[in-house]
């Protein structure tokens, strides 16, 4: 799978394991969603993800293990949080 854009959604609820069946996903754009907190289980199953965009949310604290499962992650966008 190429790219998944879920942005500009003010009511987005990010639940743990939401993307667990998308192992072929390469890019995920969750920018502009007013996300305040993310648990590390959210990214379980995204074994091929190379780009993750979390820009323009309301993230204040990012847990040390948050991206632990994303072994192929190359590009991480966290600006404007």
Buried (B, 14 or more C-beta within 10 A) or exposed (E): EEEBEBBEEEEBEBEEEBBEEBEEBBBBBBBBBEBEEBBBBBBBBBBBBBBBBBBBBEBEEEEEEBBEBBEEBEEEBBEEB
